Amino acid sequence: MAKKNDSFNPSRRKFIKGAALTVGTTGLAGAGQEVNAAPQARVQWDRTADVVVIGAGASGLPAAIMARDRSATVILIDANHDIGGHAMLSGGRVPLGGGTSLQKKYGIVDSADQVYLDHTNHKNREVRYGDRDLVRMWADENVATFEFLIENGVKFVDEKPEVVNGGEVPRLFVAKVYSDDLSETINGRPGSGLVRPLEKSARAKGVEILLKHRMTKIIRENPTSGRVLGITAVFENKNVNIRARKGVIIATGGHTSNVAFRRMFDPRLTEEYQVAGEPWTKQNADGEMLAMDIGASLWATSNQSNEGGRGVTKTRHIGVRYGYENLRWEPQSPMFAQAGGSGLTVRSFQNLILVNQMGQRF
C-alpha cells in the first residue's frame, strides 16, 4: 500500500486505488482543492468535512478509510439504521487477484495483466462489454485492494481460491462470517465478515458515521452550475446540510429496488421479481438520480442483465415476498419480522402440488 500523505489531493485514479471492490461503483464529485461558496450559494452548513461519502457499504467504507488514511476528515452517511448495505447479506466473495498474499500462499501465479485479460475476454459474455480503461485500472489495483482489506481487519476462509467469471487463474476468496451473533451479521452471511471489520477500522481511524441520513440533494455553487460544495440529507424529518471541502463520493449501491428505473435498461424486470438484500436495504437509485440531476452521465449498465447465466430470476423460496436464490431469511434474524417468513425452499417443482388460496390445484 502507498504511504500516507499529509495532504489530500484525490485524483480519480489515486483515490480509487485500494478502495474499489467492484468496478465503477464509486463516483467522485467536486474533488480537488478547497473551494469557497459563491455568494449565490450561501448555505447554512450543519456539518463540515474534507470528504463526504454517501453509502456505508462495500464501496463507501473502503473509500472513507482511504480518504482518512490520507489525512482527510471524513463524514460517511447511510440511509439505513446500520452499515453494510447489500454487502452485509452477500456471500462475501472477493475475486481479486494479480498476485495477492493469499494466492502466493497457495502457490498461485497471477499478474495484473492476466486479471485484465480475463476481464476483457470477448468470449466471456459477463465481461465483454466492460470499459477497458476502467478494467485496466481495476486490474492494476487488485493486489493493493486485497491487501488493504486484510490490513483493515477482513479475514478470509483459509482455503485454496476458486476460478470464477471464466478466468484462467484461481482468485476467489470468501470472507469469514463475522460472528455467531445475528444482531451483528443480520442473517449470518459471509458478507458480514467484509463490512463489519471495515466499519470497525473506519471508526477507529476517525471516520464519522451518520446513520439514518438519506441524501436528498447535491449542493452546487449555483443551482445549475459550479462545483459541488456538499449535500443535504434528511434525518428524523429534518434537513442536514453537510459541507464537503474536497469532494463528495457517491457509493449508494445502485437502482435494483426502483422498478421504473431498472426497467429503462431491461423491461423484463417488473415488480414481481425479488431483489437480493431487501427488506434490509433498498437500492432505490437516489444517488444516481441526484447525480444525473446535476449533469452526471450513467453508463456501463450493460451488465445489469447480461447474456451470461440467468439475468432474470426469482427466489427459490415460495410463499414469501423477500429472498433470493441463495438468500433465505432466518427466523432468528432481527429482520425476520420485516421479511415476514422464510418460505418453502423448492429445488424441484415436479415434487410439489401447487394449490391456490382455496386449496384448488392450478
C-alpha positions as a Python dict, from the first residue, in 0.01 Angstrom:
ca = {
    (1, 'M'): (0, 0, 0),
    (2, 'A'): (108, 356, -59),
    (3, 'K'): (239, 552, 237),
    (4, 'K'): (10, 802, 399),
    (5, 'N'): (21, 1151, 258),
    (6, 'D'): (-12, 1460, 473),
    (7, 'S'): (-218, 1633, 206),
    (8, 'F'): (-531, 1504, 39),
    (9, 'N'): (-547, 1554, -336),
    (10, 'P'): (-791, 1297, -472),
    (11, 'S'): (-731, 1239, -839),
    (12, 'R'): (-969, 982, -987),
    (13, 'R'): (-704, 713, -1015),
    (14, 'K'): (-517, 774, -692),
    (15, 'F'): (-826, 797, -479),
    (16, 'I'): (-995, 480, -600),
    (17, 'K'): (-667, 290, -555),
    (18, 'G'): (-716, 29, -290),
    (19, 'A'): (-1083, 106, -242),
    (20, 'A'): (-1266, -40, -543),
    (21, 'L'): (-1414, -381, -461),
    (22, 'T'): (-1627, -357, -771),
    (23, 'V'): (-1565, -177, -1098),
    (24, 'G'): (-1747, 150, -1145),
    (25, 'T'): (-1947, 169, -822),
    (26, 'T'): (-1789, 475, -663),
    (27, 'G'): (-1824, 825, -805),
    (28, 'L'): (-1621, 1130, -703),
    (29, 'A'): (-1781, 1471, -743),
    (30, 'G'): (-1616, 1804, -690),
    (31, 'A'): (-1277, 1665, -585),
    (32, 'G'): (-976, 1891, -579),
    (33, 'Q'): (-856, 2193, -389),
    (34, 'E'): (-1073, 2352, -125),
    (35, 'V'): (-1331, 2593, -260),
    (36, 'N'): (-1546, 2864, -104),
    (37, 'A'): (-1913, 2902, -185),
    (38, 'A'): (-2009, 3166, -435),
    (39, 'P'): (-2236, 3443, -298),
    (40, 'Q'): (-2544, 3285, -456),
    (41, 'A'): (-2461, 2952, -296),
    (42, 'R'): (-2451, 3060, 69),
    (43, 'V'): (-2576, 2769, 275),
    (44, 'Q'): (-2614, 2724, 648),
    (45, 'W'): (-2384, 2426, 698),
    (46, 'D'): (-2462, 2192, 987),
    (47, 'R'): (-2151, 1979, 948),
    (48, 'T'): (-1826, 2002, 754),
    (49, 'A'): (-1558, 1755, 645),
    (50, 'D'): (-1297, 1730, 373),
    (51, 'V'): (-1476, 1434, 215),
    (52, 'V'): (-1838, 1326, 241),
    (53, 'V'): (-1917, 966, 144),
    (54, 'I'): (-2271, 857, 64),
    (55, 'G'): (-2338, 490, 139),
    (56, 'A'): (-2169, 272, 403),
    (57, 'G'): (-2137, -48, 204),
    (58, 'A'): (-1862, -238, 25),
    (59, 'S'): (-1759, 70, -173),
    (60, 'G'): (-1832, 352, 68),
    (61, 'L'): (-1649, 205, 368),
    (62, 'P'): (-1319, 150, 182),
    (63, 'A'): (-1349, 493, 22),
    (64, 'A'): (-1394, 656, 362),
    (65, 'I'): (-1099, 467, 507),
    (66, 'M'): (-876, 556, 213),
    (67, 'A'): (-960, 924, 248),
    (68, 'R'): (-893, 909, 621),
    (69, 'D'): (-561, 731, 562),
    (70, 'R'): (-462, 1033, 357),
    (71, 'S'): (-535, 1270, 645),
    (72, 'A'): (-873, 1390, 522),
    (73, 'T'): (-1157, 1443, 764),
    (74, 'V'): (-1445, 1219, 657),
    (75, 'I'): (-1819, 1202, 716),
    (76, 'L'): (-1988, 883, 597),
    (77, 'I'): (-2368, 873, 582),
    (78, 'D'): (-2613, 592, 517),
    (79, 'A'): (-2991, 588, 491),
    (80, 'N'): (-3021, 260, 681),
    (81, 'H'): (-3010, 219, 1060),
    (82, 'D'): (-2688, 17, 1026),
    (83, 'I'): (-2391, -10, 793),
    (84, 'G'): (-2323, -270, 526),
    (85, 'G'): (-2588, -228, 260),
    (86, 'H'): (-2647, -526, 33),
    (87, 'A'): (-2290, -641, 101),
    (88, 'M'): (-2390, -738, 456),
    (89, 'L'): (-2610, -1013, 311),
    (90, 'S'): (-2374, -1115, 33),
    (91, 'G'): (-2167, -1429, 7),
    (92, 'G'): (-1855, -1230, 94),
    (93, 'R'): (-1693, -1338, -230),
    (94, 'V'): (-1385, -1131, -320),
    (95, 'P'): (-1240, -1231, -662),
    (96, 'L'): (-930, -1011, -652),
    (97, 'G'): (-602, -1146, -786),
    (98, 'G'): (-291, -1031, -962),
    (99, 'G'): (-59, -1195, -710),
    (100, 'T'): (-211, -1138, -366),
    (101, 'S'): (-51, -1270, -49),
    (102, 'L'): (-310, -1548, -18),
    (103, 'Q'): (-264, -1650, -380),
    (104, 'K'): (109, -1679, -320),
    (105, 'K'): (43, -1886, -8),
    (106, 'Y'): (-121, -2148, -230),
    (107, 'G'): (147, -2127, -499),
    (108, 'I'): (-76, -1949, -749),
    (109, 'V'): (100, -1738, -1011),
    (110, 'D'): (-100, -1439, -1129),
    (111, 'S'): (-48, -1087, -1259),
    (112, 'A'): (-237, -765, -1323),
    (113, 'D'): (-207, -829, -1695),
    (114, 'Q'): (-374, -1168, -1659),
    (115, 'V'): (-652, -1015, -1450),
    (116, 'Y'): (-709, -761, -1726),
    (117, 'L'): (-712, -1024, -1999),
    (118, 'D'): (-958, -1241, -1808),
    (119, 'H'): (-1194, -948, -1759),
    (120, 'T'): (-1186, -825, -2118),
    (121, 'N'): (-1216, -1160, -2293),
    (122, 'H'): (-1474, -1113, -2568),
    (123, 'K'): (-1571, -1480, -2541),
    (124, 'N'): (-1696, -1421, -2186),
    (125, 'R'): (-2043, -1269, -2205),
    (126, 'E'): (-2026, -1143, -1847),
    (127, 'V'): (-1724, -917, -1906),
    (128, 'R'): (-1707, -848, -2279),
    (129, 'Y'): (-1869, -504, -2252),
    (130, 'G'): (-1654, -368, -1971),
    (131, 'D'): (-1487, -29, -2011),
    (132, 'R'): (-1128, -115, -2099),
    (133, 'D'): (-967, 182, -1925),
    (134, 'L'): (-1158, 123, -1604),
    (135, 'V'): (-1090, -251, -1608),
    (136, 'R'): (-718, -180, -1664),
    (137, 'M'): (-706, 49, -1362),
    (138, 'W'): (-900, -202, -1153),
    (139, 'A'): (-669, -486, -1258),
    (140, 'D'): (-362, -282, -1166),
    (141, 'E'): (-504, -220, -818),
    (142, 'N'): (-626, -574, -740),
    (143, 'V'): (-333, -662, -516),
    (144, 'A'): (-331, -330, -330),
    (145, 'T'): (-706, -355, -274),
    (146, 'F'): (-688, -710, -141),
    (147, 'E'): (-404, -628, 96),
    (148, 'F'): (-594, -314, 202),
    (149, 'L'): (-884, -535, 312),
    (150, 'I'): (-654, -757, 517),
    (151, 'E'): (-482, -455, 673),
    (152, 'N'): (-823, -326, 778),
    (153, 'G'): (-929, -643, 953),
    (154, 'V'): (-1102, -856, 689),
    (155, 'K'): (-1032, -1226, 741),
    (156, 'F'): (-1075, -1482, 466),
    (157, 'V'): (-1156, -1852, 482),
    (158, 'D'): (-820, -2028, 461),
    (159, 'E'): (-893, -2242, 157),
    (160, 'K'): (-748, -2254, -190),
    (161, 'P'): (-928, -2000, -409),
    (162, 'E'): (-1163, -2087, -692),
    (163, 'V'): (-1166, -1990, -1057),
    (164, 'V'): (-1465, -1768, -1134),
    (165, 'N'): (-1601, -1541, -1406),
    (166, 'G'): (-1449, -1753, -1681),
    (167, 'G'): (-1096, -1665, -1571),
    (168, 'E'): (-775, -1860, -1612),
    (169, 'V'): (-641, -1826, -1255),
    (170, 'P'): (-794, -1907, -912),
    (171, 'R'): (-873, -1577, -739),
    (172, 'L'): (-1195, -1610, -542),
    (173, 'F'): (-1157, -1596, -164),
    (174, 'V'): (-1452, -1580, 75),
    (175, 'A'): (-1468, -1364, 386),
    (176, 'K'): (-1527, -1536, 719),
    (177, 'V'): (-1865, -1479, 881),
    (178, 'Y'): (-1805, -1200, 1133),
    (179, 'S'): (-1960, -1372, 1435),
    (180, 'D'): (-2236, -1606, 1551),
    (181, 'D'): (-2441, -1308, 1670),
    (182, 'L'): (-2724, -1234, 1427),
    (183, 'S'): (-2759, -886, 1572),
    (184, 'E'): (-2418, -821, 1415),
    (185, 'T'): (-2438, -1030, 1099),
    (186, 'I'): (-2814, -973, 1039),
    (187, 'N'): (-2858, -1309, 864),
    (188, 'G'): (-2534, -1498, 927),
    (189, 'R'): (-2387, -1433, 582),
    (190, 'P'): (-2014, -1414, 494),
    (191, 'G'): (-2065, -1059, 371),
    (192, 'S'): (-2072, -954, 736),
    (193, 'G'): (-1707, -1054, 753),
    (194, 'L'): (-1632, -795, 487),
    (195, 'V'): (-1823, -489, 606),
    (196, 'R'): (-1808, -524, 986),
    (197, 'P'): (-1425, -520, 1001),
    (198, 'L'): (-1421, -224, 763),
    (199, 'E'): (-1671, -43, 984),
    (200, 'K'): (-1455, -113, 1289),
    (201, 'S'): (-1145, 16, 1111),
    (202, 'A'): (-1323, 327, 982),
    (203, 'R'): (-1449, 420, 1326),
    (204, 'A'): (-1109, 356, 1485),
    (205, 'K'): (-941, 583, 1231),
    (206, 'G'): (-1181, 867, 1296),
    (207, 'V'): (-1443, 840, 1021),
    (208, 'E'): (-1767, 994, 1146),
    (209, 'I'): (-2057, 765, 1051),
    (210, 'L'): (-2408, 911, 1042),
    (211, 'L'): (-2685, 652, 1009),
    (212, 'K'): (-3048, 715, 912),
    (213, 'H'): (-2925, 1004, 697),
    (214, 'R'): (-3068, 991, 346),
    (215, 'M'): (-2919, 1221, 83),
    (216, 'T'): (-3184, 1431, -89),
    (217, 'K'): (-2979, 1697, -268),
    (218, 'I'): (-2633, 1769, -404),
    (219, 'I'): (-2543, 2132, -339),
    (220, 'R'): (-2351, 2327, -602),
    (221, 'E'): (-2204, 2676, -614),
    (222, 'N'): (-2503, 2782, -822),
    (223, 'P'): (-2832, 2599, -874),
    (224, 'T'): (-2733, 2475, -1220),
    (225, 'S'): (-2358, 2528, -1239),
    (226, 'G'): (-2033, 2536, -1047),
    (227, 'R'): (-1855, 2296, -820),
    (228, 'V'): (-2015, 2055, -578),
    (229, 'L'): (-1998, 2202, -229),
    (230, 'G'): (-2179, 1940, -25),
    (231, 'I'): (-2508, 1760, 22),
    (232, 'T'): (-2838, 1780, 201),
    (233, 'A'): (-2954, 1476, 395),
    (234, 'V'): (-3275, 1411, 584),
    (235, 'F'): (-3251, 1287, 942),
    (236, 'E'): (-3563, 1248, 1155),
    (237, 'N'): (-3760, 1463, 908),
    (238, 'K'): (-3510, 1748, 933),
    (239, 'N'): (-3266, 1868, 668),
    (240, 'V'): (-2896, 1843, 749),
    (241, 'N'): (-2654, 2032, 523),
    (242, 'I'): (-2309, 1873, 512),
    (243, 'R'): (-2025, 2062, 351),
    (244, 'A'): (-1751, 1877, 162),
    (245, 'R'): (-1436, 2086, 134),
    (246, 'K'): (-1267, 1843, -105),
    (247, 'G'): (-1530, 1620, -259),
    (248, 'V'): (-1840, 1404, -240),
    (249, 'I'): (-1824, 1031, -310),
    (250, 'I'): (-2146, 860, -414),
    (251, 'A'): (-2144, 490, -324),
    (252, 'T'): (-2515, 424, -289),
    (253, 'G'): (-2511, 81, -447),
    (254, 'G'): (-2745, 101, -742),
    (255, 'H'): (-3108, 109, -852),
    (256, 'T'): (-3229, -251, -843),
    (257, 'S'): (-3512, -171, -598),
    (258, 'N'): (-3651, 104, -821),
    (259, 'V'): (-3876, -80, -1065),
    (260, 'A'): (-3932, 212, -1303),
    (261, 'F'): (-3562, 295, -1313),
    (262, 'R'): (-3438, -60, -1367),
    (263, 'R'): (-3690, -119, -1647),
    (264, 'M'): (-3522, 153, -1851),
    (265, 'F'): (-3240, -96, -1902),
    (266, 'D'): (-3438, -421, -1909),
    (267, 'P'): (-3819, -414, -1949),
    (268, 'R'): (-3841, -768, -1814),
    (269, 'L'): (-3754, -652, -1462),
    (270, 'T'): (-4112, -594, -1348),
    (271, 'E'): (-4222, -563, -987),
    (272, 'E'): (-4273, -933, -914),
    (273, 'Y'): (-3900, -1003, -916),
    (274, 'Q'): (-3725, -1005, -581),
    (275, 'V'): (-3413, -803, -509),
    (276, 'A'): (-3135, -959, -304),
    (277, 'G'): (-3094, -768, 19),
    (278, 'E'): (-3450, -645, 69),
    (279, 'P'): (-3600, -556, 310),
    (280, 'W'): (-3269, -497, 490),
    (281, 'T'): (-3171, -229, 240),
    (282, 'K'): (-3315, -95, -82),
    (283, 'Q'): (-3118, 29, -380),
    (284, 'N'): (-3360, 298, -487),
    (285, 'A'): (-3144, 495, -734),
    (286, 'D'): (-3123, 802, -508),
    (287, 'G'): (-2754, 853, -571),
    (288, 'E'): (-2779, 801, -944),
    (289, 'M'): (-3077, 1029, -993),
    (290, 'L'): (-2933, 1310, -783),
    (291, 'A'): (-2602, 1286, -967),
    (292, 'M'): (-2778, 1283, -1304),
    (293, 'D'): (-2979, 1583, -1193),
    (294, 'I'): (-2660, 1792, -1185),
    (295, 'G'): (-2529, 1657, -1515),
    (296, 'A'): (-2362, 1325, -1437),
    (297, 'S'): (-2382, 1052, -1701),
    (298, 'L'): (-2493, 700, -1614),
    (299, 'W'): (-2316, 445, -1829),
    (300, 'A'): (-2171, 92, -1829),
    (301, 'T'): (-2508, -60, -1741),
    (302, 'S'): (-2484, -349, -1986),
    (303, 'N'): (-2417, -599, -1709),
    (304, 'Q'): (-2741, -525, -1529),
    (305, 'S'): (-2898, -809, -1725),
    (306, 'N'): (-2627, -955, -1941),
    (307, 'E'): (-2629, -1258, -2165),
    (308, 'G'): (-2450, -1482, -1917),
    (309, 'G'): (-2642, -1712, -1685),
    (310, 'R'): (-2990, -1624, -1562),
    (311, 'G'): (-3019, -1249, -1579),
    (312, 'V'): (-3377, -1257, -1450),
    (313, 'T'): (-3464, -1495, -1168),
    (314, 'K'): (-3691, -1530, -867),
    (315, 'T'): (-3622, -1667, -523),
    (316, 'R'): (-3629, -2045, -491),
    (317, 'H'): (-3827, -1999, -168),
    (318, 'I'): (-4201, -1988, -234),
    (319, 'G'): (-4462, -1828, -13),
    (320, 'V'): (-4253, -1521, 69),
    (321, 'R'): (-4210, -1176, -74),
    (322, 'Y'): (-3842, -1140, 7),
    (323, 'G'): (-3549, -1367, -63),
    (324, 'Y'): (-3318, -1468, -340),
    (325, 'E'): (-3183, -1782, -497),
    (326, 'N'): (-2910, -1809, -233),
    (327, 'L'): (-3063, -1590, 40),
    (328, 'R'): (-3321, -1716, 287),
    (329, 'W'): (-3427, -1512, 587),
    (330, 'E'): (-3362, -1695, 914),
    (331, 'P'): (-3631, -1681, 1187),
    (332, 'Q'): (-3367, -1564, 1437),
    (333, 'S'): (-3266, -1268, 1221),
    (334, 'P'): (-3352, -921, 1357),
    (335, 'M'): (-3506, -854, 1014),
    (336, 'F'): (-3737, -1156, 1020),
    (337, 'A'): (-4044, -955, 1123),
    (338, 'Q'): (-3999, -729, 820),
    (339, 'A'): (-3920, -1022, 590),
    (340, 'G'): (-4238, -1193, 701),
    (341, 'G'): (-4119, -1551, 660),
    (342, 'S'): (-3853, -1787, 532),
    (343, 'G'): (-4067, -1962, 275),
    (344, 'L'): (-4054, -2315, 145),
    (345, 'T'): (-3734, -2393, -38),
    (346, 'V'): (-3806, -2556, -373),
    (347, 'R'): (-3538, -2748, -557),
    (348, 'S'): (-3770, -2940, -789),
    (349, 'F'): (-4125, -2831, -872),
    (350, 'Q'): (-4208, -3179, -1001),
    (351, 'N'): (-4223, -3290, -638),
    (352, 'L'): (-4480, -3028, -537),
    (353, 'I'): (-4856, -2995, -567),
    (354, 'L'): (-4942, -2629, -617),
    (355, 'V'): (-5277, -2500, -493),
    (356, 'N'): (-5434, -2157, -467),
    (357, 'Q'): (-5580, -1996, -154),
    (358, 'M'): (-5894, -2207, -195),
    (359, 'G'): (-5692, -2527, -194),
    (360, 'Q'): (-5753, -2586, -562),
    (361, 'R'): (-5481, -2702, -795),
    (362, 'F'): (-5391, -2471, -1079),
}
